[in-house]
Amino acid sequence: MTSFFGSVFWLLVTLGVLVTFHEFGHYWVARRCGVKVLRFSVGFGKAIWKRVGRDGTEYWIAAIPLGGYVKMLDAREGEVDPALRDQEFTGKSVWKRIAIVAAGPGFNVIFTIAALWLMFMLGRSDFAPIVTAAPQTIAAEAGIQAGDRILSVNGRDVSTWSDSMETIGNALLALTPLPMTVRQPDGQVRQLTLPLNQLPAGKPIDKYFDQLGLTLAPPPAIAGTVKAGQPAALAGIQGGDRILSVNGQPVVNFVGLGKLVQSAAAKSPQLTIALQRHGQPLTLDVTAKWESLAGQPAKWMLGVSPPPPEPATVQYGPVKALSAALATTWRNTRQTFDMIGSMLDGHASTKNISSVIGIAQYANASAQMGLPWFLQFLAMVSLSLAILNLLPIPVLDGGHLLYYLIELVKGSPVSEQVMIVGQYIGMVLLFSLVGWTLFNDLQRTLLS
């Protein structure tokens, strides 16, 4: 499946699951509150599939899969059969209407917790946070050295690369000094601080990561696999051998090994390689081979592949997985509101917000990484959908909740004229947001 079609497919899966769950929240609570549901639609526009339930509700899958809705019996939309008046939405108490409207975002939060719980139960494969810093970057200035293992970031213990980057990424939105604890390869533990306050405000977060300069450390100079029939295998190099030097030049890591092989073989393909096998030194003569692989430019080859990065799997039992899911949901909720605040005060760039294009790309990427990663992605999008819908913008659930809160205070519903004006304002704000995020993603895609 190509990247484009994969992105489209997984976007449809994402929207289908999350929109259905969101709208089911409205539907389920409306039914429990005695409101008649006329239509439950996943998507907008004309129905491409529909059926009518025993209760008279129409169930639709519509042509435009970018949302959904629950149409309830509502006196504002036409005459109501007197026999059905007790099932009409506006006739219900304000507290029941609040419950019905809040149920959509509420069910998204429930889905978030459930998806994270299952993700922690299945186990999310990752890499250990063993890092290095590019020269003349923020991380190098802070004292990050090659091979440092990150133990904690801003007081939060981390055991994986992605957890470390998530915590650092959220800190980059605030641009305040970030304390870290790292352990050197020799076991010494150090405290250091990333001076994020030195970064300029209002830039996209990917630019911040470039300036930060923190990456996974290159693999050590160990022969992970040795390809049969290639120079290394013919000379006697075996998987697990640690390569110490090439023609007397010491090797620091696998990237350094590649550079040394290219420079030394350019003078003579006859190489003397010192290595260590089971703790014992060994020297072998290897004749490098000039070869092109998979259409890449030709270069000197030994036929040795690096070892994979150190794995780190996050996996818990049912009880701890639930606790971790709740903690992660709360932490990400707080971080989302912090990000909104940072964008409002100018510290964070609005270019950090993604449209359906970005969501589709992330959906495809996470799906390729396996079910646990896709569950985590679904959980984060579901939580974002809940928070977005709770913003006090007319046409969103939060706008309706604002009207009902005003009704509770003043003792009567908001006037129809105010609601109409609010609808227009809400639509302008919503379409402006959609247009801006689409522009951001198109610009990012075309420039990448």
N, C-alpha and C positions, 0 to 999 in steps of 0.2 A: 504494500500500500504506500503510495507516494506521500510526501509530507503534506501536500495540499489536501488531498482527499482524506488522509488520516486525520488532519486537523478538523476538516468539516465533519467527518463521522463522529469523532470524539466530542466535538462541540455539541452536536445534536444529542448524543448520549447524555452529556452533562446537563444541558438545558432540559431535556426530557425528564430526567430524574428529579432535578431540583425544582423545576416549575410544578411538576405533578405533586411533589411533596408539599410545596408551599400552598398551592391551591387546595389540596386535600385538607390542610389545616383549616382554611376558611370554610370549606364544605362541611367537614365533620362537626365543627363547633356550631355552625349555623343550624344544622339538623338537630343538634342537642338543645339548641335554644328555641326550637319550634319554628324556624324560618323555612319556607319552601324554597328549594333550589330548583331553578328552571333549567340551568345549563352549567355543566362542568366542562371547560374547554382547555386543552393543552395546545397552545398556539393561537394565533389571531387569523382573521379572514374567513374564507369559505372552508367548510368541513371537507376533509378528504376521507374521513371515516366517522360514522356516528351511529349511535343506537340509543333507544329510549328504555330506561329502567322501569321496573315495576311501580316505582313511586312517581313516574312521570318526568323524571330528570333526564335531560338530553346529555349524553356523553360524547364529546367531540375530540377529534384530533384535527387541528386546523392547518391550513397551508403555510402560514408564516410561523416558524418554530422559535420565535423570540420572546416568549412570554406565555401568558395564559390568563384565564379569568374564571370567576364563579358568578354567574348571573342569578340573583335572587329575586323573589317577588318583591317589587318596590313600587309604592304608590307614586313616587316622583316620575315614573316612566310610563304611566298610563293608569286607566281604571282597573280597580281590583275587584274581582268577584266577591260579593258580600260573604259568600260561604268560605272564602279563603282569607278574609281580612285578619283573622287571628294568626295567620302564618306570614304576614307581611313584615318586611324588615324594619321600616321606620316606625312601626307601631310597637316595637319591642323597647324595653327599658334601655336607657343609655348605657348601663353596665353590660347588658347583653350585646349591644352593638359594639362596645369596646372589645369585649371578649372575641367576637367574630372577626373583627378587623385585626386584632393583635395575634390571632391564631396562626396566620400565615407566617410572619416572622418567627413566631414561637416554634412552629413545626420545623422551620429551617435550623433553629438552634438545636432542637432535639435531633435532627438528622446529623448535624455537625458532631455532636457528642457520640452518637451511635457509630458514625463512620470512623471517627478517631479511635473509639473503643475497639472496633474490629481491626483497624490498622495495627494498633499496638498488640492485639492478640495474634495476628498473623505474623508480625515481625517485619520491620522495614530494614532492608539491607542498605548499608551505607559504608562510608570509609572513615577510618580513624582520623581525627583532626591533627594530623602531623603536618606542619606547615613550613613554609619558607617565605622570605620577603624579597621582593625585587629591589635592587639598589636604588637609593635616593627616593624612597617612597615613605609614606606615613608609618607603615609597619616597620620598615628598616630603622627609621628614626626612633621608634619606640623601643627598639632592642630585640625584635623578633629575629631569631637565628635559625638557620637551616636545621630541620629535625626537631624543632620544638613541638611538643604536644600540648594543645590547648586543654586545660582542665576546667576553667570557668571563665565566663564572660559576664561582667557586671554583677557578680555574685551568684549567677546561675551556673550550676554544674552542667557541663556538656561532655558528651562522649562520642559525638559524630561530627563529621564535617558540615552537614547541612544544618544541624542545630546551632553550631557555632556561627555559620554565615547568617542564619535567620536572626539571631540575637544581635550580631554586629550590624546587619542591614537595618534593623529597627532603630539602633542607636545612631546610625548615620542620618536618620531623619531629624534627630534632635540636635546633632552636631555639638555634643558635649563630650569632654574627656571620658574615655571608656576604660575602666580597670579590667585587667585580665590576669589570670594565673596560668603559667606554662611550666612544663617539665622538660628539661634538656635530655638528650639521649643518655647522658651519664647519670640521670636520676635527680639532679639538682632542680629544686622548684624555685621559680622566680616570680615576683610580682612586677607588672609593668602597666603602663597606661598608654592607650592609643590617643594621641592629641587630635581628636576629630574636630575640635573647635578651630583648628587651623584651616579647615576646608571652607570654601566660599558657600554662602547660603543660596538656596534656590536652584541647584543643579539636579539633573536626573541621577537616580541612585546608581546606575551603571557607571557613570563618570566618577562617582565617589569611590566605587570599588576599584576602578583603574588607578586612582590616586592613592588608595590604601595600599595596593601592591601585595596583598596577602593571598597566597596560593597553596595548594597541596604541595608538599615537598616532593621533589623528583624521587623515583624509586632508587634504592641502593644499587650499587654495581654488582648485582647478583644475577647469574644466568637463571632466569625463570624457566624458560624452555630452550632447548637446543635443537634446531631443525636438522633432521637426518640428511646426510649427503652434502651439507654446507660446510664451509671452512672450519668453523668451530668444532663441529662434531668429528670431522675428519682428523683434526689435530688432537682430539681427546678431551675437549671441554665437556663437562657434564652439568646437567641441571642442578642448581644449588651451589655451584662454585662461586665464590666471591672473587671478583677480578680486582687485583690490587694496583697493577700498573701496565702501561703499554709502552714498550721500548724505554723502560725506566722512568716514564712520566707517571706520577701517581694519579689514580682515578678516584674522584670524590663521590660520584653517583652515576646512574645509568646515562643521564644526559651528557655528563662529562666524558663518559666512555665513548659515546658516539662521536663527539667532537675530536677526541684524541685519535680514534681510528681513522677518521677522514683526513686529518692533517698528517698523520704518520704514513698512511698508505699512499698518499699522494706523492711521497718521496720514494717509497718502496713498499710493495704489498707484502713483503716478508716481515711479519711482526713478531716480536717476542713479548709474550703476555705472562705476567706473574699473577698467580692466583692462590687462593686458599681453599683447601678441600678437607672437610672434617677437622679443621684446626691445623692442618699440615700444609706448609708452603709447597708450591709446585710451579715450575716454569715450562711453558709450552711454546713451540714455534707454530704460528698460524699464518697461512697465506690468504689475505683478504681477496674478495672477489668483486669485480666491477659489474654491477647488475642493476637493472631497473625492475621494480615490482609494481604491479597494478597500474601501469601507465605513468608512474611517477618518474621524475628525473633520475637517471642512473647515479649510483654512489657506491662507495666501498662497503661491502657486506661481510659480516661474520656468520650470520645465521643464528643470532642469539636474541631472544625476546626478554624484556624486563619482567620481574615478578609483579603481580598485581598489587595495588595499594593494600595496606592492612585493612581487613574488613572490620566493620563494627555494626552489629545488628541490634536494633532496639526492639525488644519483645518482652511482654509481661503476661502474667496469668490474669484471669478474669477480673479479680478485685483490683489489683494494681493498675490494670489497663483502664478500668473505669475511672479511677482516681487520676491517672495521667491524662485521660480524655477531658475530664472536667477542668483540670488545671490548665491544659493547653487551650481549651475554649476560652477560659477566663483571660488568660494571658494575651491571646490574639485579639480578643474583644477590646481589652485595654489598649493594646498597641494600635489597633485600627483607629480608635478615637484619638490617640496621641498623634497619629499620622494626619488625621483631619485637622487637628489643631495646628500642627506644624505647617500644613499647606495654607491655612487661613492666616497665620502670622508671617508667612513668607520664607520660613526656614526650609520647607520641603517644596519641591517642584510639583506642579500639577501634572507634569509629564510622567509621573510615577503611576498614574491611573491608567488601566488598560481597558480597551473596548472588547467587543466580541472577537476581534482579530487576535489580540493578545491572549484572550481566554482560550481560543481555539488552539493556538500554538502551544500554550502551557498544557492544555488537556492532552494533546497528542504526545508531547514529550513525557508527561507523567505516566500515560498509559503504556508507553514503550518500556518504562522502567519497572513495570509490574503492578499487580493489583494493590498492594499496600500504598505505593506512591500515588496511584490514582485515587484511592480512598482519601488520602490526605488532601489531595487537590480538591476533590469534591467537598470535603469538609470546610476548607478555607473559602471556597466560592459560596457555599451555602451560608456561612457566617457573614460574609460580605453582603450577600443578598438580604439577609435579615437586617443588618445594620442600615443598608441603603434604604430599605423599605420603611424603616422607623424614623428616618429623617423627616422633620416637619415641613414637607413639601407637598402642597396640594397635588392630587392625582396618585400620590403614593399612600401606602397604609398610614404612615406617620402623619400625613396631612389630615386624613380622616380622624385619626386619634386626637389631633389638635382641636378639630371642630368639636368633638365630643367632650373634651376637657373644658372648652369654653362653655359648652352647654351645661355642664355640671356646675360651673361657677355662676353663670347668669340665669340659670333655671329655665332656659328655652333654647330651642335649636338655633344655630346660625342661620341667618336669612339666606334665601335662595340666591339673591343678587351677590352677596358676599362669596358664596360657594362658586358661582359662575366666574367671578373675577379671579378667585383663587385657582380655578381650573386653568384659566388662560396663563396665569403667572407660573403655575406648576409645569404646564406643558412647555413654556418657553425655557424655564430652568432645566427641565429634563432633556429637551432636544439640544440645548446648548451643551450640556454635559456629554451627551452621546456624540455630538459633532466634534467636540474638543478631543475626546478620547480616541475617536476614529482618526482624527488628524495626527495625533501623537503616534498611534500604532502604524499608520501608513508611512509617516516620516521615518520612524525607527526601522521599519521593514525595508524601505527603499534605500536607506543610507547604510544598512548593515551589509 
